[in-house]
Amino acid sequence: MIRLPGIEPAQLKQIDAQSTQIQDLVERTLTWALTDPDAIKRFQHRHSYAEGVEGEYFIGRQSIEPDPSQKGQFFVECECCLTRNDSLGLPAIYHRYTVIVAWTPTTQTGVAVFAREQERESQLARLGYQLVRTFDLASLPRGADLTEQTLSLVLARWSEILECLQSAAMEAVEDGSGSGELDNDFFPSRLAMTGEYYIDLIAGDNPTNVMVMLHFLEHPFMAGQTDVDYLGYDLSLDLTAHPMTYELWGSSAI
């Protein structure tokens, strides 16, 4: 569980002892969203409860933080993962929902809502962006059109390129083009993403700029998965600008 500052150990222990009641509230909210006709229209734009999903789910990641506006109340955020059987008959995540419970331990009462129904930022959808795999040019897939002249510029400014790509990765997701939808109704969903990314390709025959394809990873949705590609993003880097600049082009499913 992600625990944010401001929670005393005794408070956390008390809330943990009430986890069954909190989970019951989460389940009632999830059941309502999947069975009530009005709720289905609001929360299931692309998915149907009848498409091989029989109501089995598990609670994955969780976070807890104090409610800054009401003393003694806490926000417990739960990732609810509906499952269905994959081609091998094994359970796989079919759909993710984020339910936030405003919980008061002293009265053992709370109110549950979906994250997308609240203005407050979802803690589970906050991403820590990190480059993986491609740290140097030796491990970098290069396009056939990458000229020696352009390559020499890339080599000379490699550390700046990595800094620029970090900024580009953050903007590509956080500026709204990454949807920000927290219950996976739309693609891309920050809830599905890990924040990790790598350079899939660097190409270009123009000595002043290069095209870069970034691949973002997602959380595994079935057993045995690691480093699952989720989102591709194209951008260009101006190798002559000081400081270096980038231009975002667009995203695509992988």
N, C-alpha and C positions, 0 to 999 in steps of 0.2 A: 504494500500500500504506500502511495505517495503521501507523506505527511508534511504539511507546510508549517512554517513557524507560527507560534502562538498557541500551541496545544500542549498542555501539561501531561506528563505521563499518566497521572491519575485519571484525567479526562479521557485519554485515549483508551485506557483499560476499561473505563465505564462504557464507552461507546462500543468497544469490542465485545463486551459481555452482552450487549443488546443487538448484536449483528443479525440474529435470527429475525427479530422484529423488523429491522431495517430491510432485510432481504424479502420478507413477506410483503412489505410496502412496495418495493421495487417490482416484485412479481405481479402484484395487482395492477400496477401501472402498465407494465408490459403486456399483460393479458388484455387490458382495455384497449391498448393501441393496436393489437392484432385481431381483435374480434368485434369491437364496436364499429358499426358502419361509418359513422362520422369520423372516427379516429383513423380508420383505414384510409379514407380520402386524404387526410392531413399528413399521415406519416408513411404511407406506402405508395409512393408515386410510381415506382418501377418494380416493386416486388409484390408477390401475392403470398398470403399465409398458406395457401393450399398447394403451392408448388413444391411438394416433397418435404415440407417442413411440418413436423408434427408437434411442435410446441416445446421440444427439448432445448434447453439453453444452459449456459453456465455464466457466472460472473467472472470476468477476467480482471483487467486492471481496475484499481480503485484509488481514489485520493480523498483526503479529508483536510478541511481548513475551517477556521473560525468564521462565523458570519460577522463581518465588521459592523453591520448595522443593528445587530441584536445580540446583546450579551447572553452567553449561555447556549447559543444555538450554533450548529455546525453544518457545513455543507459536506455531505458524503456523496461523492460522484462514483457511479458504477458503470462499467462497460458490460453490457448484456450481449452475449454472443449466441444468436440462434444457430442451431446446427442442423445439418442434413447429412445423409450418407453420400460419400464420394463414390467413384466408379469401382473402388475395391470394397465397398460396404463399410468403410470406416467413417466416423464422424468428422465433418469439416465445418468450418465457420461459413455460414450462408449469409448472415446479415448482422451488422453491429448497431446497437442502440446505446445511447448514453443517457442514463437516468440520474438526475441530481435530487438528493433528498435533503431538505432542510430539517435537521433533526435536533430535538431538544432532549438531552439525556435525563434531565431532572424529572420531566413529565413523561418521558418515553413516548413522545408523539412526534409526528413529522408530516411533511407534505412533499410529495414526489412529483417532479415535472421532467420533461425531456429537455436536454441541454439546449436544443435549438429553439425552445420556447423562452429561454432566458437571455437577457442582455449580457450577463456576466460571462467572462471568458471561461471556457472549459479548460480545466487543468490537464485532462488527459489528451487534449488535442494540441497542447503546447509542444512544439518540436525544438529539439536541440540539434542544429544542423552540423553534420560532420562528414567530411570527405573520407571515403574508404577505398581501398584497393589501389587507386591510381595516384600515388604520391610523387612519382618521378616519370620522366619521359621514357625510361626503359620499359615501363609497364603500360604505356599509353598507346591505344589503337590509333593509327594515323591513316587518314584518307590518302588515296593514291595520288590526289592532286596537290598534296602538301609539298611545296617546293623547298629546295635547300635554303633559299633566301628567307622564306617565311619561317622555316624551322630554326634558323639561326636567331631570328628575333624572338621566337618562343623560348628558346634556350636562355637567351640573355635576360628575359623578364619572367622567368618561370615562377619565382616567389610572388611577384605581383599578380600573375595570372591566377594563382591559387587564392589569393586574397579577394580578387575581383569575382571569381566564381563563387566564393562563399557568400558575398553580398548578393550576387545574382540568384543563387539558390534560395536565399531567404525571401527576396522580393517576389520571385516566381510563385511562391506558395502563399506568402502572407499578404500580398496586395489585393487578394480577393479572386484572382484568376485561379487560385488553388481552391476555390469554392468556399472553404471554411465551414461547409456543412459538417455537422458533428455526429450525424447518425447514419452516414453512408448512403443516403438516398441519392446523392449525386456524385459524379466523378469529376475531379479527384476529391477525396475526403482526407482531411488531415488526421482523422481518427485512425485511418488505416495505415498511415505513413509512419516510418520510424524516425525520419529526419536524416537518415544516412543517404548519401548519394555518391556516385562515381562518374568519372569521365568515360563515356562510351566511345566517343570519337572526336578527333580534332582534325579539321580539314580546311582546305582553301588554297587557291593558287594566287591570291591577292597578297602582295607583300605588306600591305598595311593592316589587314585584319584577317581573322580566322573564324570559322564556324565551329561551334562546340555543341555536342549533344550530351546532356547530363541525364543519367538514369537515377531516379529516386527509388528506394526500397520500401517495401511494406511489411507489416507484421505477418508471420506465417498464418495461413488459414487451414492448413491440414498437417497431419503428422509427418515428420521427416523433412519439412521444408526449411531451408536456410537461404538468406540473401535473395529474397523474392523481388524481382523487378516489378515496378508498379506504374511509374509515370516517367515519360520521356520529355525533355524540354530542350528546345533549340534556342541558341543565342549566338551572338557574334561579339568578338572582342576587337577593339581598336588598338592595335599594337603600337601605334605612333603617338597616341595621346598620353599626356603626363598631367595628372595621374591617369592610369589606364581606365577606359570606360567600356561598358557593355550595352548591348541592346537585346531585349528579350523578344523572341519571335513567336513562341507558342508551345503548347503542350500536346501530348498524345498518349493514348493508352499503349502499353507494351504487351 
